Amino acid sequence: MKPLFVLLSVYVALLAFGGHTTFDKGNIFAGNIAMGVMLVFTAIGHFKFKTSMAAMVPLFIPKKVEIVLLTGVLEILFAIGLAIESTRYFTGIALIIFYIVILPANIYAAKHRINYEDLYKPGPGPKYLWFRIPFQLFLIAWVWYFSVR
């Protein structure tokens, strides 16, 4: 829920206040910067909660902490790529693929009640998927609309 709040807050703020500044570049710019800020926000979680997030990675995948750290770095690189107009299209395609690839980890975490912020407390469980799967589709649609189309 926090990433959605960050995404929409930054987008609305850029649209609301951008017209009163010299850096206003319109709707597409606002959508990409908002996604970039959200990605940096979620990347911070990959470093802050790396051990708990590693538990989200299915058991058969080795080097879980390293994967969590790598995905955090990727999110920062995606944020940078979305901010640069010449790399935005290819970054958007890569980000859509990334969102599709990480969905199984979110399903695994929900199924096993993993709390990505605190490994010692249970997560919300399968009911979380009623939010997470539509949210993941929303993120994919957002990236497609603002970066790829």
VOBA-1610 file (N, C-alpha, C; in pm, whole numbers, padded with zeros to 5 digits, always signed):
BEGIN
Met+00081-00118+00000Met+00000+00000+00000Met+00087+00126+00000Lys+00200+00121+00070Lys+00289+00237+00076Lys+00340+00275-00063Pro+00385+00177-00145Pro+00432+00216-00280Pro+00324+00283-00364Leu+00200+00237-00352Leu+00091+00299-00426Leu+00072+00445-00381Phe+00079+00467-00251Phe+00067+00603-00198Phe+00179+00691-00250Val+00302+00640-00250Val+00416+00717-00301Val+00396+00749-00448Leu+00360+00649-00527Leu+00341+00667-00671Leu+00238+00775-00700Leu+00121+00762-00642Leu+00012+00856-00671Leu+00039+00995-00613Ser+00099+01002-00495Ser+00130+01131-00433Ser+00229+01211-00517Val+00334+01146-00561Val+00435+01214-00642Val+00374+01258-00775Tyr+00296+01171-00836Tyr+00233+01204-00964Tyr+00142+01326-00951Val+00055+01324-00851Val-00038+01436-00831Val+00039+01564-00798Ala+00141+01553-00713Ala+00220+01671-00677Ala+00290+01731-00799Leu+00346+01646-00883Leu+00412+01696-01003Leu+00313+01763-01098Leu+00197+01706-01112Leu+00095+01768-01198Leu+00043+01898-01137Ala+00023+01899-01007Ala-00034+02016-00940Ala+00063+02133-00935Phe+00189+02103-00905Phe+00285+02212-00885Phe+00379+02233-01002Gly+00384+02137-01093Gly+00475+02147-01207Gly+00446+02265-01296Gly+00321+02299-01312Gly+00284+02412-01397Gly+00331+02546-01342His+00367+02550-01216His+00413+02673-01151His+00564+02680-01143Thr+00631+02589-01212Thr+00777+02585-01208Thr+00832+02584-01350Thr+00963+02593-01358Thr+01027+02590-01490Thr+01056+02448-01537Phe+01041+02348-01451Phe+01072+02211-01492Phe+00950+02131-01537Asp+00834+02194-01547Asp+00712+02123-01588Asp+00730+02066-01728Lys+00718+01933-01739Lys+00732+01867-01869Lys+00611+01782-01901Gly+00502+01802-01828Gly+00377+01737-01861Gly+00351+01604-01793Asn+00243+01543-01840Asn+00188+01420-01785Asn+00284+01301-01795Ile+00345+01282-01911Ile+00435+01168-01931Ile+00556+01179-01838Phe+00612+01297-01829Phe+00724+01321-01738Phe+00682+01289-01595Ala+00567+01341-01553Ala+00519+01319-01416Ala+00499+01171-01387Gly+00441+01098-01484Gly+00419+00955-01465Gly+00548+00876-01450Asn+00649+00912-01528Asn+00777+00841-01520Asn+00855+00878-01394Ile+00853+01005-01357Ile+00923+01045-01235Ile+00855+00984-01113Ala+00722+00981-01112Ala+00650+00920-01000Ala+00686+00772-00987Met+00691+00701-01100Met+00731+00559-01095Met+00875+00547-01047Gly+00962+00635-01092Gly+01101+00633-01048Gly+01116+00654-00898Val+01042+00749-00844Val+01046+00774-00699Val+00995+00652-00624Met+00886+00593-00674Met+00833+00473-00610Met+00936+00360-00613Leu+01005+00346-00725Leu+01106+00240-00737Leu+01222+00262-00639Val+01265+00386-00622Val+01370+00414-00524Val+01320+00383-00383Phe+01194+00418-00355Phe+01134+00389-00226Phe+01133+00238-00199Thr+01090+00159-00299Thr+01087+00014-00278Thr+01227-00046-00274Ala+01321+00015-00348Ala+01459-00034-00345Ala+01519-00020-00206Ile+01486+00088-00138Ile+01535+00107-00001Ile+01492-00010+00087Gly+01370-00057+00067Gly+01322-00174+00141Gly+01404-00298+00114His+01455-00312-00009His+01538-00427-00042His+01667-00428+00038Phe+01717-00312+00073Phe+01840-00304+00153Phe+01809-00307+00302Lys+01703-00241+00343Lys+01666-00234+00485Lys+01612-00367+00537Phe+01532-00436+00456Phe+01467-00560+00500Phe+01518-00681+00421Lys+01644-00683+00385Lys+01696-00786+00294Lys+01676-00928+00346Thr+01693-00951+00474Thr+01677-01087+00528Thr+01532-01132+00522Ser+01441-01044+00563Ser+01299-01079+00557Ser+01252-01094+00413Met+01299-01007+00325Met+01259-01017+00185Met+01318-01142+00120Ala+01434-01185+00167Ala+01494-01308+00112Ala+01403-01428+00138Ala+01327-01423+00245Ala+01234-01533+00274Ala+01121-01540+00172Met+01100-01433+00096Met+00996-01431-00008Met+01037-01511-00131Val+01167-01533-00145Val+01219-01605-00262Val+01196-01754-00239Pro+01133-01822-00335Pro+01106-01966-00318Pro+01230-02046-00280Leu+01208-02152-00205Leu+01316-02232-00147Leu+01415-02287-00250Phe+01369-02322-00368Phe+01458-02386-00465Phe+01556-02287-00530Ile+01542-02158-00504Ile+01631-02058-00563Ile+01742-02027-00463Pro+01869-02042-00504Pro+01981-02014-00413Pro+02012-01864-00405Lys+02099-01827-00312Lys+02150-01690-00299Lys+02037-01587-00286Lys+01949-01612-00193Lys+01830-01530-00178Lys+01861-01384-00142Val+01949-01363-00047Val+01983-01226-00006Val+02047-01152-00123Glu+02134-01219-00196Glu+02198-01155-00312Glu+02095-01117-00419Ile+01994-01201-00436Ile+01888-01171-00533Ile+01808-01049-00487Val+01779-01042-00358Val+01706-00926-00305Val+01787-00799-00326Leu+01916-00804-00297Leu+02002-00687-00317Leu+02011-00650-00465Leu+02024-00750-00551Leu+02031-00725-00695Leu+01901-00661-00745Thr+01788-00709-00699Thr+01662-00649-00744Thr+01647-00506-00691Gly+01702-00479-00575Gly+01703-00341-00525Gly+01786-00250-00614Val+01903-00299-00655Val+01988-00222-00747Val+01916-00203-00881Leu+01852-00309-00929Leu+01777-00300-01056Leu+01668-00194-01047Glu+01599-00189-00935Glu+01493-00088-00919Glu+01550+00054-00928Ile+01666+00075-00870Ile+01731+00207-00879Ile+01770+00237-01024Leu+01823+00138-01093Leu+01860+00156-01234Leu+01736+00182-01320Phe+01627+00113-01291Phe+01502+00140-01363Phe+01456+00284-01339Ala+01467+00330-01216Ala+01427+00468-01184Ala+01509+00568-01266Ile+01637+00544-01275Ile+01724+00632-01355Ile+01686+00624-01502Gly+01665+00502-01551Gly+01629+00483-01692Gly+01498+00550-01730Leu+01402+00551-01640Leu+01274+00616-01668Leu+01288+00769-01671Ala+01383+00821-01598Ala+01403+00966-01592Ala+01471+01021-01717Ile+01535+00933-01793Ile+01608+00975-01913Ile+01522+00941-02035Glu+01484+01043-02108Glu+01390+01023-02219Glu+01442+00924-02323Ser+01571+00925-02352Ser+01624+00837-02457Ser+01629+00690-02414Thr+01623+00661-02287Thr+01626+00522-02240Thr+01491+00475-02187Arg+01395+00563-02183Arg+01265+00536-02120Arg+01193+00416-02182Tyr+01188+00407-02313Tyr+01115+00300-02381Tyr+01170+00163-02343Phe+01300+00144-02359Phe+01361+00013-02328Phe+01360-00017-02179Thr+01374+00087-02097Thr+01362+00069-01952Thr+01220+00023-01917Gly+01121+00083-01983Gly+00982+00044-01959Gly+00957-00101-01993Ile+01008-00147-02105Ile+00992-00287-02143Ile+01059-00378-02039Ala+01181-00343-02000Ala+01254-00423-01900Ala+01179-00423-01767Leu+01121-00309-01730Leu+01049-00300-01604Leu+00921-00384-01605Ile+00852-00385-01718Ile+00733-00471-01730Ile+00772-00617-01713Ile+00880-00658-01777Ile+00929-00797-01762Ile+00965-00824-01616Phe+01032-00728-01552Phe+01069-00739-01411Phe+00945-00761-01324Tyr+00840-00680-01347Tyr+00718-00694-01268Tyr+00653-00831-01288Ile+00661-00884-01406Ile+00606-01018-01432Ile+00689-01125-01361Val+00821-01110-01365Val+00912-01208-01305Val+00902-01212-01153Ile+00879-01096-01089Ile+00875-01095-00942Ile+00739-01134-00884Leu+00637-01141-00966Leu+00504-01176-00915Leu+00503-01311-00843Pro+00570-01415-00893Pro+00570-01542-00818Pro+00627-01530-00676Ala+00723-01442-00655Ala+00777-01423-00520Ala+00670-01363-00429Asn+00590-01274-00481Asn+00482-01215-00401Asn+00374-01318-00371Ile+00346-01404-00467Ile+00248-01511-00444Ile+00302-01609-00340Tyr+00429-01646-00352Tyr+00493-01735-00255Tyr+00487-01675-00115Ala+00519-01545-00104Ala+00519-01478+00027Ala+00379-01477+00087Ala+00279-01452+00006Ala+00142-01452+00058Ala+00100-01591+00102Lys+00131-01689+00019Lys+00094-01828+00050Lys+00156-01875+00181His+00280-01829+00209His+00353-01872+00329His+00348-01768+00442Arg+00261-01667+00426Arg+00242-01563+00528Arg+00373-01497+00570Ile+00456-01463+00474Ile+00585-01399+00502Ile+00565-01249+00510Asn+00615-01190+00616Asn+00612-01046+00635Asn+00747-00992+00589Tyr+00748-00916+00480Tyr+00876-00872+00423Tyr+00947-00769+00509Glu+00879-00709+00606Glu+00944-00612+00693Glu+00994-00675+00824Asp+00930-00782+00867Asp+00967-00846+00993Asp+00943-00996+00981Leu+01051-01069+00967Leu+01044-01213+00946Leu+00978-01286+01062Tyr+00978-01225+01181Tyr+00926-01292+01299Tyr+00779-01266+01325Lys+00716-01188+01237Lys+00572-01165+01246Lys+00508-01221+01119Pro+00390-01280+01133Pro+00326-01334+01012Pro+00278-01224+00919Gly+00285-01253+00791Gly+00235-01162+00690Gly+00085-01177+00674Pro+00023-01098+00587Pro-00122-01100+00573Pro-00178-01227+00510Gly-00093-01305+00446Gly-00140-01431+00388Gly-00205-01414+00252Pro-00276-01517+00208Pro-00334-01517+00073Pro-00429-01400+00043Lys-00494-01346+00147Lys-00584-01232+00121Lys-00508-01112+00065Tyr-00378-01107+00091Tyr-00293-00999+00038Tyr-00292-01000-00114Leu-00310-01118-00174Leu-00307-01128-00320Leu-00424-01054-00385Trp-00533-01033-00311Trp-00645-00956-00364Trp-00603-00811-00391Phe-00500-00765-00320Phe-00444-00633-00348Phe-00323-00644-00440Arg-00235-00738-00411Arg-00105-00741-00479Arg-00115-00772-00629Ile-00194-00868-00667Ile-00203-00902-00809Ile-00264-00787-00890Pro-00377-00728-00847Pro-00426-00611-00921Pro-00326-00495-00920Phe-00255-00477-00808Phe-00154-00371-00801Phe-00042-00395-00901Gln+00001-00521-00910Gln+00107-00555-01006Gln+00060-00525-01150Leu-00064-00560-01180Leu-00120-00530-01312Leu-00131-00378-01334Phe-00167-00306-01229Phe-00172-00160-01236Phe-00034-00102-01266Leu+00069-00154-01200Leu+00206-00105-01225Leu+00248-00133-01368Ile+00216-00251-01418Ile+00249-00286-01557Ile+00177-00191-01652Ala+00049-00166-01628Ala-00027-00074-01713Ala+00030+00067-01705Trp+00069+00109-01585Trp+00127+00242-01567Trp+00254+00256-01650Val+00342+00160-01639Val+00469+00165-01714Val+00442+00162-01863Trp+00350+00078-01905Trp+00318+00072-02048Trp+00267+00208-02095Tyr+00174+00267-02022Tyr+00113+00394-02062Tyr+00214+00508-02066Phe+00294+00521-01962Phe+00383+00635-01951Phe+00519+00615-02018Ser+00560+00492-02041Ser+00696+00469-02089Ser+00708+00397-02221Val+00612+00310-02254Val+00631+00222-02369Val+00545+00262-02488Arg+00420+00292-02467Arg+00327+00312-02581Arg+00371+00416-02679
//
